[in-house]
Amino acid sequence: MEVAGGAGFYRGLGLERLFRDVQGARYHHVREPAQVLYAGRLALGLDVNG
């Protein structure tokens, strides 16, 4: 956000949503089944977005 400056806060750029998601991760943990799936895919070297 600091690099993009004020433009980072515009929804059209997409950084606003990513920044909000990262900030929310501090307080809203991932549910256990999703976390297990993510950790397993990461450990196996698979695409974690799939």
N, CA, C and O atoms as a CHARMM CRD file, in Angstrom:
* protein
*
  200
    1    1 MET  N      0.82800  -1.17500   0.00000 PROA 1      0.00000
    2    1 MET  CA     0.00000   0.00000   0.00000 PROA 1      0.00000
    3    1 MET  C      0.88100   1.25000   0.00000 PROA 1      0.00000
    4    1 MET  O      0.54800   2.25200  -0.63300 PROA 1      0.00000
    5    2 GLU  N      1.98700   1.18600   0.70200 PROA 2      0.00000
    6    2 GLU  CA     2.86800   2.35300   0.73700 PROA 2      0.00000
    7    2 GLU  C      3.51000   2.59400  -0.62500 PROA 2      0.00000
    8    2 GLU  O      3.70100   3.74300  -1.02300 PROA 2      0.00000
    9    3 VAL  N      3.84100   1.53800  -1.33400 PROA 3      0.00000
   10    3 VAL  CA     4.46600   1.67800  -2.64000 PROA 3      0.00000
   11    3 VAL  C      3.47700   2.25200  -3.64900 PROA 3      0.00000
   12    3 VAL  O      3.83500   3.11800  -4.44800 PROA 3      0.00000
   13    4 ALA  N      2.22200   1.76800  -3.61300 PROA 4      0.00000
   14    4 ALA  CA     1.21200   2.23200  -4.56400 PROA 4      0.00000
   15    4 ALA  C      0.66300   3.60100  -4.19900 PROA 4      0.00000
   16    4 ALA  O      0.03900   4.26600  -5.02600 PROA 4      0.00000
   17    5 GLY  N      0.89200   4.01800  -2.96800 PROA 5      0.00000
   18    5 GLY  CA     0.37900   5.31300  -2.52800 PROA 5      0.00000
   19    5 GLY  C     -1.13800   5.30700  -2.42000 PROA 5      0.00000
   20    5 GLY  O     -1.73600   4.26300  -2.16000 PROA 5      0.00000
   21    6 GLY  N     -1.75500   6.44100  -2.61200 PROA 6      0.00000
   22    6 GLY  CA    -3.20500   6.56700  -2.48900 PROA 6      0.00000
   23    6 GLY  C     -3.96600   5.70000  -3.46700 PROA 6      0.00000
   24    6 GLY  O     -5.09700   5.29900  -3.19400 PROA 6      0.00000
   25    7 ALA  N     -3.35300   5.40400  -4.61300 PROA 7      0.00000
   26    7 ALA  CA    -4.02700   4.57200  -5.61600 PROA 7      0.00000
   27    7 ALA  C     -4.26800   3.16200  -5.09700 PROA 7      0.00000
   28    7 ALA  O     -5.15500   2.46900  -5.59700 PROA 7      0.00000
   29    8 GLY  N     -3.50300   2.72300  -4.11500 PROA 8      0.00000
   30    8 GLY  CA    -3.66400   1.38600  -3.55700 PROA 8      0.00000
   31    8 GLY  C     -4.99000   1.18000  -2.85700 PROA 8      0.00000
   32    8 GLY  O     -5.40700   0.04400  -2.63200 PROA 8      0.00000
   33    9 PHE  N     -5.65800   2.27100  -2.51200 PROA 9      0.00000
   34    9 PHE  CA    -6.92900   2.16400  -1.81000 PROA 9      0.00000
   35    9 PHE  C     -8.12700   2.09200  -2.75100 PROA 9      0.00000
   36    9 PHE  O     -9.25400   1.89800  -2.29600 PROA 9      0.00000
   37   10 TYR  N     -7.90300   2.24500  -4.05100 PROA 10     0.00000
   38   10 TYR  CA    -9.00500   2.16900  -5.01600 PROA 10     0.00000
   39   10 TYR  C     -9.33100   0.71600  -5.31800 PROA 10     0.00000
   40   10 TYR  O     -8.42800  -0.08900  -5.54600 PROA 10     0.00000
   41   11 ARG  N    -10.59600   0.37900  -5.32000 PROA 11     0.00000
   42   11 ARG  CA   -11.01600  -1.00400  -5.55500 PROA 11     0.00000
   43   11 ARG  C    -10.56800  -1.52700  -6.91500 PROA 11     0.00000
   44   11 ARG  O    -10.25400  -2.71100  -7.04200 PROA 11     0.00000
   45   12 GLY  N    -10.53200  -0.68800  -7.91200 PROA 12     0.00000
   46   12 GLY  CA   -10.17800  -1.11800  -9.25100 PROA 12     0.00000
   47   12 GLY  C     -8.77700  -1.69500  -9.35500 PROA 12     0.00000
   48   12 GLY  O     -8.51900  -2.53900 -10.21400 PROA 12     0.00000
   49   13 LEU  N     -7.88200  -1.26000  -8.50600 PROA 13     0.00000
   50   13 LEU  CA    -6.50500  -1.72500  -8.55300 PROA 13     0.00000
   51   13 LEU  C     -6.35400  -3.12300  -7.95100 PROA 13     0.00000
   52   13 LEU  O     -5.44300  -3.85800  -8.33500 PROA 13     0.00000
   53   14 GLY  N     -7.21900  -3.50200  -7.02300 PROA 14     0.00000
   54   14 GLY  CA    -7.17000  -4.83300  -6.42700 PROA 14     0.00000
   55   14 GLY  C     -6.31800  -4.92600  -5.17300 PROA 14     0.00000
   56   14 GLY  O     -6.45300  -5.87900  -4.40500 PROA 14     0.00000
   57   15 LEU  N     -5.45000  -3.96300  -4.95300 PROA 15     0.00000
   58   15 LEU  CA    -4.61000  -4.00500  -3.75800 PROA 15     0.00000
   59   15 LEU  C     -5.42500  -3.81000  -2.48700 PROA 15     0.00000
   60   15 LEU  O     -5.08000  -4.35100  -1.43600 PROA 15     0.00000
   61   16 GLU  N     -6.48500  -3.05300  -2.57900 PROA 16     0.00000
   62   16 GLU  CA    -7.33700  -2.77300  -1.41300 PROA 16     0.00000
   63   16 GLU  C     -7.88300  -4.05900  -0.82800 PROA 16     0.00000
   64   16 GLU  O     -7.87200  -4.24200   0.38900 PROA 16     0.00000
   65   17 ARG  N     -8.36600  -4.96200  -1.69200 PROA 17     0.00000
   66   17 ARG  CA    -8.93300  -6.22900  -1.23100 PROA 17     0.00000
   67   17 ARG  C     -7.85000  -7.12300  -0.63700 PROA 17     0.00000
   68   17 ARG  O     -8.05600  -7.73100   0.41300 PROA 17     0.00000
   69   18 LEU  N     -6.69900  -7.20700  -1.30000 PROA 18     0.00000
   70   18 LEU  CA    -5.60800  -8.03000  -0.79000 PROA 18     0.00000
   71   18 LEU  C     -5.11400  -7.52500   0.55700 PROA 18     0.00000
   72   18 LEU  O     -4.85100  -8.31500   1.46400 PROA 18     0.00000
   73   19 PHE  N     -4.99100  -6.22100   0.68500 PROA 19     0.00000
   74   19 PHE  CA    -4.55300  -5.63200   1.94500 PROA 19     0.00000
   75   19 PHE  C     -5.54100  -5.94700   3.05900 PROA 19     0.00000
   76   19 PHE  O     -5.14000  -6.30600   4.16600 PROA 19     0.00000
   77   20 ARG  N     -6.81800  -5.81500   2.77100 PROA 20     0.00000
   78   20 ARG  CA    -7.86300  -6.10100   3.75900 PROA 20     0.00000
   79   20 ARG  C     -7.83900  -7.57600   4.15900 PROA 20     0.00000
   80   20 ARG  O     -7.99800  -7.90100   5.33600 PROA 20     0.00000
   81   21 ASP  N     -7.64000  -8.47100   3.18400 PROA 21     0.00000
   82   21 ASP  CA    -7.59100  -9.89500   3.48700 PROA 21     0.00000
   83   21 ASP  C     -6.41500 -10.24800   4.37800 PROA 21     0.00000
   84   21 ASP  O     -6.55000 -11.04400   5.30700 PROA 21     0.00000
   85   22 VAL  N     -5.27300  -9.66300   4.10000 PROA 22     0.00000
   86   22 VAL  CA    -4.08600  -9.93000   4.91900 PROA 22     0.00000
   87   22 VAL  C     -4.29700  -9.40500   6.33900 PROA 22     0.00000
   88   22 VAL  O     -3.94400 -10.07500   7.30900 PROA 22     0.00000
   89   23 GLN  N     -4.86000  -8.23500   6.45700 PROA 23     0.00000
   90   23 GLN  CA    -5.11700  -7.68400   7.78600 PROA 23     0.00000
   91   23 GLN  C     -6.12400  -8.53700   8.55100 PROA 23     0.00000
   92   23 GLN  O     -5.97000  -8.74400   9.75400 PROA 23     0.00000
   93   24 GLY  N     -7.15000  -9.03100   7.86600 PROA 24     0.00000
   94   24 GLY  CA    -8.16900  -9.85600   8.50500 PROA 24     0.00000
   95   24 GLY  C     -7.63300 -11.19500   8.97000 PROA 24     0.00000
   96   24 GLY  O     -8.15900 -11.77100   9.92300 PROA 24     0.00000
   97   25 ALA  N     -6.59700 -11.70500   8.31600 PROA 25     0.00000
   98   25 ALA  CA    -6.02000 -13.00100   8.68500 PROA 25     0.00000
   99   25 ALA  C     -5.43600 -12.97800  10.09100 PROA 25     0.00000
  100   25 ALA  O     -5.29200 -14.02900  10.71600 PROA 25     0.00000
  101   26 ARG  N     -5.10700 -11.82300  10.58500 PROA 26     0.00000
  102   26 ARG  CA    -4.58900 -11.72800  11.95600 PROA 26     0.00000
  103   26 ARG  C     -5.64200 -12.12900  12.98300 PROA 26     0.00000
  104   26 ARG  O     -5.31100 -12.66200  14.04200 PROA 26     0.00000
  105   27 TYR  N     -6.89000 -11.87600  12.67300 PROA 27     0.00000
  106   27 TYR  CA    -7.96100 -12.05400  13.64600 PROA 27     0.00000
  107   27 TYR  C     -8.90700 -13.19900  13.31700 PROA 27     0.00000
  108   27 TYR  O     -9.56100 -13.73200  14.21300 PROA 27     0.00000
  109   28 HSD  N     -8.99000 -13.58500  12.05300 PROA 28     0.00000
  110   28 HSD  CA    -9.91900 -14.63200  11.62200 PROA 28     0.00000
  111   28 HSD  C     -9.10600 -15.79300  11.05800 PROA 28     0.00000
  112   28 HSD  O     -8.68300 -15.76600   9.90300 PROA 28     0.00000
  113   29 HSD  N     -8.89800 -16.79000  11.87400 PROA 29     0.00000
  114   29 HSD  CA    -8.08500 -17.92900  11.46800 PROA 29     0.00000
  115   29 HSD  C     -8.83800 -18.80800  10.47500 PROA 29     0.00000
  116   29 HSD  O    -10.06800 -18.82500  10.43900 PROA 29     0.00000
  117   30 VAL  N     -8.07200 -19.53200   9.67600 PROA 30     0.00000
  118   30 VAL  CA    -8.63900 -20.44500   8.68900 PROA 30     0.00000
  119   30 VAL  C     -9.23600 -21.64700   9.42200 PROA 30     0.00000
  120   30 VAL  O     -8.65800 -22.14600  10.38800 PROA 30     0.00000
  121   31 ARG  N    -10.39700 -22.10400   8.95400 PROA 31     0.00000
  122   31 ARG  CA   -11.02500 -23.28400   9.56100 PROA 31     0.00000
  123   31 ARG  C    -10.09000 -24.48000   9.41500 PROA 31     0.00000
  124   31 ARG  O     -9.30800 -24.55200   8.46800 PROA 31     0.00000
  125   32 GLU  N    -10.17500 -25.41600  10.35700 PROA 32     0.00000
  126   32 GLU  CA    -9.24600 -26.54200  10.38500 PROA 32     0.00000
  127   32 GLU  C     -9.25100 -27.38400   9.10900 PROA 32     0.00000
  128   32 GLU  O     -8.17200 -27.70600   8.61200 PROA 32     0.00000
  129   33 PRO  N    -10.41900 -27.76100   8.54500 PROA 33     0.00000
  130   33 PRO  CA   -10.36700 -28.56800   7.31300 PROA 33     0.00000
  131   33 PRO  C     -9.64400 -27.84700   6.17200 PROA 33     0.00000
  132   33 PRO  O     -8.88100 -28.46600   5.43100 PROA 33     0.00000
  133   34 ALA  N     -9.87900 -26.56700   6.03500 PROA 34     0.00000
  134   34 ALA  CA    -9.20900 -25.80200   4.98200 PROA 34     0.00000
  135   34 ALA  C     -7.71100 -25.70400   5.25600 PROA 34     0.00000
  136   34 ALA  O     -6.90300 -25.75600   4.32900 PROA 34     0.00000
  137   35 GLN  N     -7.34500 -25.56200   6.52300 PROA 35     0.00000
  138   35 GLN  CA    -5.93600 -25.46600   6.88900 PROA 35     0.00000
  139   35 GLN  C     -5.21600 -26.77500   6.61600 PROA 35     0.00000
  140   35 GLN  O     -4.07900 -26.77300   6.14300 PROA 35     0.00000
  141   36 VAL  N     -5.87200 -27.90000   6.91100 PROA 36     0.00000
  142   36 VAL  CA    -5.27500 -29.21600   6.66200 PROA 36     0.00000
  143   36 VAL  C     -5.06100 -29.41800   5.16500 PROA 36     0.00000
  144   36 VAL  O     -4.00600 -29.89400   4.74700 PROA 36     0.00000
  145   37 LEU  N     -6.05500 -29.05800   4.36000 PROA 37     0.00000
  146   37 LEU  CA    -5.93900 -29.18000   2.91000 PROA 37     0.00000
  147   37 LEU  C     -4.80500 -28.31000   2.37900 PROA 37     0.00000
  148   37 LEU  O     -4.01300 -28.75700   1.54900 PROA 37     0.00000
  149   38 TYR  N     -4.72500 -27.08700   2.84700 PROA 38     0.00000
  150   38 TYR  CA    -3.67600 -26.15800   2.41800 PROA 38     0.00000
  151   38 TYR  C     -2.29700 -26.70000   2.79700 PROA 38     0.00000
  152   38 TYR  O     -1.38800 -26.72000   1.96700 PROA 38     0.00000
  153   39 ALA  N     -2.14000 -27.13600   4.04000 PROA 39     0.00000
  154   39 ALA  CA    -0.84100 -27.63700   4.50400 PROA 39     0.00000
  155   39 ALA  C     -0.43500 -28.89100   3.73100 PROA 39     0.00000
  156   39 ALA  O      0.73600 -29.06000   3.39200 PROA 39     0.00000
  157   40 GLY  N     -1.39800 -29.76800   3.45200 PROA 40     0.00000
  158   40 GLY  CA    -1.10100 -30.98000   2.70200 PROA 40     0.00000
  159   40 GLY  C     -0.65800 -30.67800   1.28300 PROA 40     0.00000
  160   40 GLY  O      0.32000 -31.24900   0.80000 PROA 40     0.00000
  161   41 ARG  N     -1.37100 -29.78500   0.61400 PROA 41     0.00000
  162   41 ARG  CA    -1.01000 -29.41900  -0.75600 PROA 41     0.00000
  163   41 ARG  C      0.35600 -28.73700  -0.78700 PROA 41     0.00000
  164   41 ARG  O      1.16000 -28.97600  -1.68800 PROA 41     0.00000
  165   42 LEU  N      0.60600 -27.89700   0.19600 PROA 42     0.00000
  166   42 LEU  CA     1.90000 -27.21100   0.27400 PROA 42     0.00000
  167   42 LEU  C      3.02000 -28.21200   0.49500 PROA 42     0.00000
  168   42 LEU  O      4.07100 -28.11300  -0.13900 PROA 42     0.00000
  169   43 ALA  N      2.81300 -29.18000   1.38900 PROA 43     0.00000
  170   43 ALA  CA     3.83600 -30.18500   1.69400 PROA 43     0.00000
  171   43 ALA  C      4.13900 -31.08300   0.48500 PROA 43     0.00000
  172   43 ALA  O      5.27300 -31.52200   0.29700 PROA 43     0.00000
  173   44 LEU  N      3.11300 -31.34700  -0.32700 PROA 44     0.00000
  174   44 LEU  CA     3.28800 -32.20300  -1.49700 PROA 44     0.00000
  175   44 LEU  C      3.77300 -31.43900  -2.73400 PROA 44     0.00000
  176   44 LEU  O      4.02400 -32.03500  -3.78100 PROA 44     0.00000
  177   45 GLY  N      3.90000 -30.12500  -2.60200 PROA 45     0.00000
  178   45 GLY  CA     4.36000 -29.31400  -3.72000 PROA 45     0.00000
  179   45 GLY  C      3.28900 -29.07400  -4.77300 PROA 45     0.00000
  180   45 GLY  O      3.60100 -28.75600  -5.92100 PROA 45     0.00000
  181   46 LEU  N      2.01700 -29.22700  -4.38000 PROA 46     0.00000
  182   46 LEU  CA     0.90500 -28.99200  -5.30200 PROA 46     0.00000
  183   46 LEU  C      0.47500 -27.53300  -5.27000 PROA 46     0.00000
  184   46 LEU  O      0.85200 -26.77900  -4.37300 PROA 46     0.00000
  185   47 ASP  N     -0.30800 -27.15400  -6.24800 PROA 47     0.00000
  186   47 ASP  CA    -0.83100 -25.79200  -6.29800 PROA 47     0.00000
  187   47 ASP  C     -1.79300 -25.57700  -5.14100 PROA 47     0.00000
  188   47 ASP  O     -2.80300 -26.27500  -5.04600 PROA 47     0.00000
  189   48 VAL  N     -1.50500 -24.63600  -4.26800 PROA 48     0.00000
  190   48 VAL  CA    -2.34500 -24.38600  -3.10400 PROA 48     0.00000
  191   48 VAL  C     -3.60800 -23.62500  -3.44800 PROA 48     0.00000
  192   48 VAL  O     -4.50000 -23.50400  -2.60800 PROA 48     0.00000
  193   49 ASN  N     -3.70600 -23.10800  -4.66100 PROA 49     0.00000
  194   49 ASN  CA    -4.89500 -22.36300  -5.06700 PROA 49     0.00000
  195   49 ASN  C     -5.92300 -23.24900  -5.75800 PROA 49     0.00000
  196   49 ASN  O     -6.97500 -22.76700  -6.17700 PROA 49     0.00000
  197   50 GLY  N     -5.63000 -24.53000  -5.87800 PROA 50     0.00000
  198   50 GLY  CA    -6.50400 -25.41300  -6.63800 PROA 50     0.00000
  199   50 GLY  C     -7.43400 -26.22700  -5.85200 PROA 50     0.00000
  200   50 GLY  O     -8.20700 -27.00000  -6.41700 PROA 50     0.00000
